[in-house]
Amino acid sequence: MKRIGDSNVSRIIMMLLCLSFAAGVGGYSSPAYGQKIDFETLPGGVPKDDLPISDQFKASHGVTFGLDIDGDGKADPDHYPRLEEKGGGTNEKNRGFDNNGKGMQDVADNCCEDELGDFFLTMDSLAVFIITYDSPVAGVSAQIWDIDGYNGNTEKWFVEAIGENGTAIDSTPSPEGKKDGSGSLDGKPWDWFFEHCSEDIYAIRISFKGTKKKAGFAFDNFTPRLTPKEANVVTFDWLYDGGQYEGELGIFNLSGMEDLEPGSQEFIAEAVRRVISNSEDGHIVLSDPTEGARFSGSLDREPKDWNEGQYKGVKSFEIKPGQLVTILVPNATFAELAADPGTTDPHRRPLFSLVSSNPAYGMYLGQIADVDGRGTAFAYEDISADNSDKDYNDLIIQIKGASIGDIPLIDVMIGTSGKERRTKRDNGDWFDWRSETELGRIIMEHLDAQIVSPETVWLSADLNFPADITVYSPDENAFGTKGGHIPGATFGTDIDGYRFVKLPSLQNGGYRIVLRSAAGQSGLLTLRKHQGDNLLSETGETVTLEAHGTVKAEVSVSESGIEIGGAEEGIRHDFTGDGVIDDKDIELVSKIWNTCKGNENYDPFFDLDNDGCITVKDIMKVAGSR
């Protein structure tokens, strides 16, 4: 078998996705590596209630614990946190925590008893808790327990990663505990972690930011050193579906396939195996039969809009670093291709984002083209490039977290291949959908609006629970998990399963972030302000959604900056969060009237009587609330 590198076999033009190692791309697959300190055992001793903890873990883990009493940012001599035993000891006032739901002290909620164990770390008063490292680390994780509120007084903690010069280089706020009992962190942990690309964390500092005058502290399950793992995150956003075909797109790592001839049956079989593994070797990125693209409409004189199905937003995939290749099955699934990798059926024969000198393999220059020259948005031809019309509007996808090498621009392809096969105006000129259609201009505006300069101030939000999230702009354009459009805005699910929305291009005025859920649930809403690639600040808050209810957070944008308001429960049936129940709310229900469970457009959130269908009864519930 001949190798890819043999000049007489193939000329691999580097149309490969090479993983970027820039900050925010590399990292850890999860904060789960390293040796954890759970305080259930103690080096050289036995854990017991009220025991001061200072340097007992210095030899084994390279960390020392202390307290800053005088506010100078440094641990003070003879002041240390102490072990606290589950269930309370002899000196319990303002130490540990009260589980108000159970009416007991230092006892976890039923969900989390095993996590808490028998011992955790606490302190006598609301000092600043400091962990000092013998040598710097790249990552750290731990838990703070029972962040709740009482009688209008709140609890909130602020965790900082301290750099070599003693200043904070990273930070994360805890949720603000405004109440206890149901829907709060009463007796439950808050997990936090830092993960950096280099070992630049020299200390951890935790300070209290709530309004309570007295509050307990419970620190546990501390992993002082997270071990980096070679895994990177690549994101895909399906922007447009302009082809009649219904196929699937995948990505795979080319490493280890050097002995396979590109495009051969063996090469295809191994590529498909990696794609359908949905592992670090490869993933199915999109499946046209089961989902839709972001933008609908026509970029040419197509007989219809081919886009069908629900748009699922930006998808994140963890994959090994190396040379990555995309593979498109034009009008079939990867499962079907796996059953017959040697097929010559043009509907099933895969198309790759690399080029071979052997045209029999379907790896032609021009199969994929760069839309705007920035190396993130690409247009695919869904039939082999030697026979395609090269209109470059069959499939448009955006890829981030990876850099693309030598993908030709659409403009270059216009000048290098026969115009007789391209879509034309009556005067014979090539038809450029980017500038000659309204939808094309909208897509290009969207790509332009995502450009973030070092001075650009922008906004993001994420949820750690599966509620729908919609953003309303100052001009009342909406965008989120249920569709809509705000130029530059994206939503999706990150590698940790968090739902997010990003607004890189802001206009002055008020924005609303509205959460909706068909079922009652609660979780953490985090709003972040960014400037360029830097995080300026973040605000985390535990929110509770009632069934068919909403929660909204308002954000004000002006020349002086971004002001983020707190989250609050919305008015019943005010689905848009604008403070009134009006025709806009009725329209959200009525436009999916007469759909039932199992229908593509059915949304259980608007099934207000939970009978499995959106009927006139649901519409009347909203109309009657005005």
Steps between C-alpha positions, in 0.01 A plus 500: 500500500640839404525783750339843493844659477602318181522764229398258227177413675344811646550869545337587828434872478476594862126534514519354846364639820802547727403545862583833652671508838399856582360578842140391524546216251735271687432388854355219703218270413361549850619609846546139609874434486750505786499371856200631694505616863167411662620541861382148587865404558789707631870444421679399820188520714130438548234759409297635791260784561652847556852395394695791342614426144812679375788303345381141549459460122823683407714191449233293325331767287719811515233724657469701821174634644463832681277797580540871431363680805652847458404543134851530354439217252738259674448212740560613860712301747311287751168535317381186324182336377374202700349161433128475556332167563169414340212555739672762716746504786553708813568848355250533219367855493570671167709207383411240239142538382136451588291273281175688541304246297592227746526725806847358569854633514785393269287240322472473123179485302387147413639543149855560615574315824777286352672806353525681834633201694580533870736800496544830318698819555354813664605816685392681815404830335462657159871534435663464159583135434841451333668198344869539413687274257863389524516516120250646251224294340289531186170386648312453825149401610300480824156539658342761727186373670165643608499842331152618594324802647259582776259784576629721220868446581716324244807281478753527218865402465764630263782266397822640351803337342812692605799542271872528568487870594219451752217643290192319372537351151162325489183497706157345529207611718271251665125513449334750730306314766182700556287237671514158660296185447371391159677645197808609696842354586382422852709196597643471147841571343606762250777366277762743371824461308772683308673351197790683337733420213811560713596451864439854620285452813702557819216530751121491541313772691134463606314797651142560611288743294152444640292729721481271803689628803571144608519197276654155513761364260534143371787409264544146370611268219805705406706391198809722524658399168306421185702299253472627141354263248570515128156587375369805319160640425385577147163667438272474197208724405282396206406827335322404178350199320457573131500153353227251427713218636468390863838375614731512799825682578771358724850578622784261580865504604729386219779383733588132456348477151825572315518149356153521346458634149276808511153428367552125482245263649728441799550873552126566485419211737746626761385862461137398550590281798662799667210733421229272635704427814403849625823502697828692496570327166200654324139615513186537294467878478158533339225280361274665244214246537459588869589870533508834320736789435485845659394698191206410277424624151666485161840624388417423138204426279419175679143373467458495879666558834673168573563573866286288733526393861599670823823698513709366789746787534876487538625150580820430692714192449806379687758348268866404503745759371647435158388515140121500473296434188131557428301237313162560335260220407288679236163325524529218752611434856832386640330181615407425139850583380654279770307206360650556152817716514597400145180634343514687170150642552549881476230548766710305750856544376663733758657838425804609701659833591831386355622454146649194330671485163284199421164639380334162550505568871273802481756731668492799269626854538194715555289252692507751784566875482562777753203737510666822620874438531504481880542123514189424708203487259496250215270407215477140379389355170283197576593316181851424379671824398586371154128493418359773724369841396742665747242739634630432852165523673409136560634491856648787700659428836708694751791330678684644803769362729694375199694678231461414132794490263488582129126478445445708183278806511175495306639792303804294399284210389295734281810574299646151478226273368259493208223755529275306269389276784436778754177670584473813285308819465347564162808703403726201560678627812549267795225541758653595838246415767704689763413840356219440252236352733345646813559176692862496385552849633343398833737202529803716422381764750472225761858386433629858513319565831690213664836671457624604845787747524709540818287806582160341437286467814248218470266280702442128557272290717483133586276256685589174672149361451295434183267800487429686177686830476399795281660843471302808401698793357412870549308495171310188619670254267511159665750217479549180695428131521170543317639700208498863398795715403726764651807570284809333645313330784544127553362239735595142561617240749861493618714197574381489863134495396434865592264693273643835395424809299763746376442859389825627345337801333295722732292810437411760758180433689339230706539125446287232665613144559191285549503141626205266442426146611207265457587328828603652831877504548782709644866561435771757449475793257836670437534831316845610385649822367795467263743731328666336204626162623503611865232439763416825679249371752237236556187473711357164599155454649287198588163530329182297534252449216145391569329275244410714195661794675773746408796672661658809348816701547537848356822646363557866414757594236626856461813689400620471860476120510273207584281487811361159596187476712395212722279216383133513596193286449290610204129576485294191429438470122733792423713275281710782352590647840408857401274550802164479319282224361410601149462382140869400483443243774179372339680469167767274648229250592272545199775449240540140619126447550373153413834327557530202731769300671702331226452784250816687400377844617332387823641684803391364841567839660194645325287192577366679804245236597744213438258305281761423235372749240505875443131587470270799523484437875869584532454814291203609713702459820742762374235729351306487825802616699521837325 
